[in-house]
Amino acid sequence: MPSNIAEGSSRQSNKDFARFLEIAIGSAYEVETQILISSDLGFITPEDLIELSNMLNEIIKMTSRFRATLL
């Protein structure tokens, strides 16, 4: 996610930057999948799953709001 945002920030237009923020949001959902798999396999506790999911959802919301300001 941070790499997508960094790459997008170097673009010449807000439209291009917004596209990279969209890609970063997609990456966040990939991370969510990995968190769920980690939970299913017992690598993280149910409490960690909730905490990580909540934090990730906040990041998605913030990125989505930022993206909306560029369009």
N, C-alpha and C positions, 0 to 999 in steps of 0.2 A: 504494500500500500504506500509506504513513504516514498519508494522509488518511483511509482507512478505519479505521485503528486509532484515530486521534484522534477521529473522529466516534463510534466505538463506545464510547470511554472516557467519553463524556458521557452515555451511556444510564443509565437508572435501575436496570437489573438485570444480573446476570452473564449471564443467558441472551441478552439483547440484545447485550451486549458480545461474547459468544462468536460470535454471528451475524456481526458486523462483522469479527471476526478470520477467520471462514470466507471472507468476501468478500475480505479482504486476501490470503488464501492463493490464491484464484482469480486475483487480480490478479498474484500472483507467477508463476503459470503463464502468464499473458498475457505478462509480461516475458520468460519463458523462450522463448516463441515468437518474440519480437522479436530475442532474442539469436541464436537459430538462423537466422533469416532474415538477420540481419547477417552471420553467418558464411558462409552460402550465397552471399551477394552479394559476399563478399570485403572487407567493411568492417572486420572484425576477424580477427585471426590465429587459427589453431587453438589456440595457447597461451592467448590471451585467452578463447576460447570455454570452454576447460576451467576456467580460473580463475573466470570469471563464473558458470558453471554450478555450480561447487562452492560459491561464496559464496551464490548464490541458494538452493541446496539447504539450506544451514545456516540461512538465514533462514526457510525454510519449516518446517524441523524445530523451530526455536525458537518460532515462532508457533503451530505445532500443539501443542507441549507447553504453552505458556501457555494456549491455548484449553482444553485438557483440564483444567486446574486450575479453570476457571470452571464446568464442568458438574457 
